[in-house]
Amino acid sequence: MDFRFSDDQLTLAESVRDYLAGTHGPEVLRRLDAEGNRDPAIWQGLADMGLTGLLVPEAQGGLGMGLVEAALIAAECGRACLAEPLVDSAFVGVPWLVARGQTDGLDEVVAGTRRIAVPHPINPWLADSEGAALTSVDPLRNLAVAEATEADDLLLNVGALMSAAQLVGLSDAMLSQAVEYAKVRTQFGQPVGAFQGLKHQLASCSVAIEFAKPVVWRAAQALQDGLPSAPVHVSHAKLAASDAAMLTAETAIQVHGAMGYTYEVDLHFWMKRSWALCGAWGDRAFHYHRVEEALLGGAQPIGPEHTFA
């Protein structure tokens, strides 16, 4: 079995990474935080790239791609700490509506004139809906309490998957920031990055991130293929990505020293987004319990002949 991404998939992800790097840097995050969190020009730029219609069927004017491509792009959204609710609307809300056959109005989603926010009992808030007024640990998330929620398993799994994908991108960005700062912060006359203990900590973060990535991609493929084992793969992905993000956030703060907690350091945007997403669409205890039940209950056989089937 070939687990590699295609050239087209990698090119798509790289183009989104380059676009976001050029239009959504730390200076933009600070401007948004100071001026109301949203800039219509940023959202329109995402729509112009076709990202709002990534999962919309071609019959409704979208690109008709799958959850694997969406997970790759969600990771890039995490890497850039994208403020706009692209993932919530286009990568969670759209596939849920399509699965239910509710395709009316998706052309408006493609055009960027409509956003979709679907709540779930485990995640009962809406991103960027009217009347958004909840206080979030992440200052760039605009949340509101939903009046009604629906306990739909597909919605839960897609939401958890896309949270996990964003978390690996966030982790990559936090690790990069920590490494760069370790090169310039000096102690005892040399960069702190030269100390073996710190190298080991950063290496542990890198290992955790790289181990989480294939788990996330596996979950995306399983969910896209509609496999019965998809829920346990999704929970595994959320666990691995959350653990990697929490470890990397903690290590990055330590690398920055006391400065890591301050507003002046860009790290705090990525750190707070990670904290928020670790608890979104099921916290660690919820997903650990799902994996535990599947393994101990026999629903998910263990062993390489099953893992790589």
N, C-alpha and C positions, 0 to 999 in steps of 0.2 A: 504494500500500500504506500502511495506517495503522499507524504504529509506536507510537502512544500507548497507555498503559495505560487500561483502563476505569475508570470511577468506582468500581466495586466493588473492583477490585484496589487502587486508591489508598487507598480507605477502609480496607481490610483492613490495609494496611501502616501507615497512620497510627494505627490503633487499637492495633496491636502496639507501635509506637514509643511511644505515650503510656503504655501499660501498663508497658513495661520502664523507661521514664524514672521512673515512680512507684514501682517495686518493686525496681530493680536498679541503683541509683546507685553512685558510688565508695565510699560508706560501707559498702555491702553487700559490695563486692569486698574491702575491707579486713577486714571481719568474717569472710568466708569464708576468706580467706587465713590468718587467725589461728586459725580454729576447725575446720579439716578440709575446707575447699573445697566442701562440699555442704550444702544445706538442703532437706530433703524438702518443705517448704512452697512453695519456689520452683518445684520440679518439678511439684507438684500444681497450682499456679496456671497453669502452661503447659498442662497437660492440661485444666484446666477451661475454658481459652480455646479449646480444640479444636486447638491447634497440634500436639500429638503425633499427631493423626489427620488432619492437613492433606492428606496424600497417600494415606491409606488409603481404598480404595473404599467407597462408601456401603453396599454390601452387608455390609461388616464394621464398620459403624458410624462410618466416617470421613466427612470432608468431600468426598473425591473430587476434589480440586483438582489442578493440574498443576505442572510444574517452574518455570514462570514465576512463579506465586504463591509457590512455595517459595523461589525466588531472591530475591524481594522481601523475604520475611520473614527469610531468612538475612542479608541486608544489615542489617536492623534488629537482628538478634542481634549482628552485628559492631559496630554503632554503640553498643550497650549493653555490649559485651564480656561477653556472657552466659557465665557459668561452666558452666551445665548443658549436657550433650551433646545438646541438642535437634536441632541440625543433623546431627550424626553419625548419630543414631538415626532420626529421623523424616523427614529429607530426603535421606539417602544410603542407609541400610539399608532403609527401607520400599520405595522405588521399585524397588530391586534385587530384593527378594523378590517384589514384585507382578509384575515382568517375568518372573520365573521361575515364576509361578503358585503360589508358596508363601504362601498367604494365611491358613493356620491360625495362630491366635494373634494376629492383628492387632487383634482386639478388645481384647486386653490392652494393646497398644501405645497404642490410643486412650485407654484408661482410665488410662494412666500407670504401670501395674504391670509393664510389660515394656519393656526397652530393647534395641535392636539395635546390634551393633557388628560390622561385616564388614571383615576386613583384605584387603589386596591386596599383592602382592609389592613394589610401589613405595611402599606405605604400610602396612608390616606391624605396626602397633600398633593396639590396641583402646582406645577411649575408655570409661572407667568400667566396665570389665569386672572380674570378680572377680580379686583379686590384683594390681590396678593398682599398680605400684611403680617405673615408669621415671621418671627425672628429666627434666623438660621445661624449656625456657627459660621457658615460661609456667607460673607457679606454680599456676594454676587449672585446668590440664589434668591429669587422672588417666589415665595410660597404662600399658598392659601389652603385652608381646610376645605375638603370636598364635602358636599351635602350628602352624597350617596356614594357608596363604593360597591364593587362587584368582585367576589372572590373567584377570579378566573385564573386557572393554573397557567395557561399560556402567557397571560399578561405578567404574572409573577415571574415566570422563568425568563421572559425576554427582558423585563426590567432588571432582574438580578444579573443577567448576562452582560447587559450594556453597562451596568455599574462596575462590574468586574473589569471589563475592557477599559473603561476610563481610568480605573485604579492602576492598571499596569502602565498606562501612559503617564499618569501623575507620578508614579514611582520612578520611572525613567527620568523625568524632569527634575525631581527632587534630588536624585542621586547625582545627576549632572551638576546641579547647583552646588551640592556639597563638595564634589571633587574639585570644581573650579575654585571654590573658596579655600579649600585645603591647600591649594597651590600658592595662595597669596597671603594667608594668615600665618604670621610667624610667632614662634615661641622658642625661647632659649636660642635665638639667633638663626633659626631655620624654619622653613615652612612646616606646618603641623602635618601635612600630608606625607612627610618623610618618616614619621614615627610609625613603627611596625604595628602597634596596637590599633591605630586609626586605620591603617591599611586593611587590617583584618576585618574591622567593623564595616568598612565600605565594601569589601569583597563579599561579606555575608549578605549585604543588601543586594548586590548584583546577582548573587546566586539565587536568592529568594525571588527576585524579579524574573530571571530567566527560567526558573522552574515554574513560575505562575503562568507565563505566556502560553506555552503549548497546552496547558490545562484549559485556558480561556478559549483558545482556537478550537480545541476538541469539543468543548461545550457548544460553541457556535455551530460547528458542523453537525453535531448530534441533534441540536434543536432544529436546524434547517432541514435535516433529513427526517424529522419526526420520529426519532428513535424512542422506544419505550424507556430507555435508560437516560434520556436527555435531562430529566430533573435532577438526578444525582450528579451528572456531569456539571450542570449549572451550579449546584451548591458547592461542589468541589472547587469550581472556578472562583466563586465568590469568596470562599474561605482562603484559597491560595493568594488571590489578589489582595484581599483585605489584610492578610498577615504581612505580605510584602510591603504594602503601603504604610502600615503602622510602624514596621521596623525601619523603613527608610525615612519616614518623617522624624522619628525619634533620633535616629543617627544623624540626620542632616541638622537638626537643632543642636545636637552636641557638637558637631563640627563648627557651627557658627558661634558657639559659646552663648553668652547671655544675649548677644545681638539677635540670635535666632528667634527670640520671642517678640521682637519689636516690629513695629509697622514699617520701619525703614528698610527692613530686609524683605526682598521679594518672596522669599520662601514661604511666608505665612499664607499667601493666597493658595498655593498648591497644598499646603499642609491642611488648611481648613476645609478645602474641597475634599480631600481624602477622608478626613474625619466624618464629613457629612455623608459621603457615599458608602463608607463602611457600614453605616447603619441603615442605609436606604435599601428597599426591596428585600428586607430580611437581614437581621444582624447575625453576628457570628454564631450565637447560640442556636438560632433557627436553622441555619444551613448545616451546622455540625450535626444537629439532631436528624436532619433529613438524610445525610450521608450515613450516619450511624444506623438508622432504621433500615436503609436499603442494604447495607452490608450484613448486619446481624440478622435481619429478617429474611435474607436470601433473595431479595428482589434484584440485587446486583451481585452476581457471582464474582469472586475474586480470582486473580491469576492472569498471566499474560495472554492466554488463549481467549479470554473474555475482554480484557482491557483493550486489546488491539484488534478485536474482531470487526 
